[in-house]
Amino acid sequence: MIICTMVLTLSEKDRGRVVSSLLPVVGSTRVQPGCRACSILSDVEDPRVLVFWEEWDTREDLDRHFRSPDYRLVLAAMELSLDPPRATFDTVQARSGLEMVEAARTPG
């Protein structure tokens, strides 16, 4: 699994435009083969910061997404970032749930 995180810092004027342009991308991305999740997230500590977050099954699925017409809107949003956009692509080998917390908190 690959987790993609794109962090943008936007002016108040551009924030609404970026959200409006990316919401349709979120919907169409979620139904693409190999997409596990796609969301726009807001930083509660800094309202200028938006995060475009995705999870993909394989690199091939992600590469197909990068070549899609929708991804041009993501690239255009990056151009509006006040600071250089921060992008990370993390490969995850395993995922755990609350059982991990329970195991750590259970004595012995």
C-alpha positions in Angstrom: 0.0 0.0 0.0 1.2 3.5 -0.8 0.0 6.5 1.2 0.3 9.9 -0.6 0.2 13.1 1.4 0.3 16.5 -0.3 0.4 19.5 2.1 -0.5 22.9 0.7 -0.4 26.3 2.3 -3.0 28.6 0.7 -4.2 32.1 1.0 -7.7 32.6 2.3 -8.8 33.6 -1.3 -7.3 30.5 -2.9 -8.4 28.0 -0.3 -12.0 28.0 -1.3 -11.1 27.8 -5.0 -8.7 24.8 -4.3 -11.3 23.0 -2.2 -13.9 23.5 -4.9 -11.6 22.2 -7.7 -10.4 19.2 -5.7 -13.7 17.9 -4.4 -14.7 16.4 -7.8 -11.2 14.9 -8.0 -11.8 13.2 -4.6 -15.0 11.6 -5.9 -13.6 10.4 -9.2 -10.4 9.2 -7.5 -12.2 7.1 -4.9 -13.7 4.9 -7.7 -10.4 4.4 -9.6 -9.0 0.8 -9.5 -6.6 0.4 -6.6 -7.7 3.5 -4.7 -8.4 2.7 -1.0 -9.0 6.3 0.1 -8.9 9.9 -1.0 -9.7 12.9 1.2 -9.1 16.6 1.6 -8.1 17.3 5.2 -7.9 20.6 7.0 -5.3 21.5 9.6 -7.2 22.7 12.7 -4.2 24.6 14.0 -3.5 26.5 10.8 -6.5 27.2 8.5 -4.2 28.0 5.6 -3.1 24.4 5.4 -4.9 21.7 3.4 -3.9 18.1 2.9 -4.7 16.1 -0.1 -4.4 12.5 1.2 -4.7 9.2 -0.8 -4.1 5.5 -0.2 -3.3 3.2 -3.2 -2.9 -0.6 -3.5 0.1 -0.6 -5.9 2.6 1.7 -7.6 1.0 0.9 -10.9 -2.4 2.1 -9.7 -0.8 5.3 -8.4 1.1 5.9 -11.6 -2.1 5.6 -13.6 -3.7 8.2 -11.3 -0.7 10.5 -11.9 -1.4 10.3 -15.6 -5.1 10.9 -15.3 -6.7 14.1 -16.5 -8.0 14.7 -12.9 -4.5 14.8 -11.5 -3.9 18.0 -13.5 -6.2 19.7 -11.1 -4.0 18.5 -8.2 -0.9 19.9 -9.9 -2.7 23.2 -10.5 -3.6 23.4 -6.8 0.1 22.8 -5.9 0.9 25.9 -8.0 -1.2 28.0 -5.7 0.6 27.0 -2.5 2.2 29.9 -0.7 5.0 27.6 0.5 6.6 24.9 -1.6 4.1 22.0 -1.5 5.2 19.1 0.7 4.6 15.7 -0.8 5.4 12.3 0.7 4.8 8.8 -0.6 5.0 6.2 2.1 5.0 2.4 1.4 3.2 0.5 4.1 3.9 -3.2 4.6 1.4 -3.9 7.4 -1.6 -2.2 9.0 -2.9 -2.8 12.5 -6.0 -1.5 14.4 -6.9 -0.9 18.0 -5.7 -4.4 18.9 -2.2 -2.8 18.8 -3.2 -0.3 21.5 -4.9 -3.0 23.5 -1.9 -5.3 23.4 0.4 -2.5 24.5 -1.9 -1.6 27.4 -2.5 -5.1 28.6 -0.1 -6.1 31.4 1.9 -9.3 30.9 
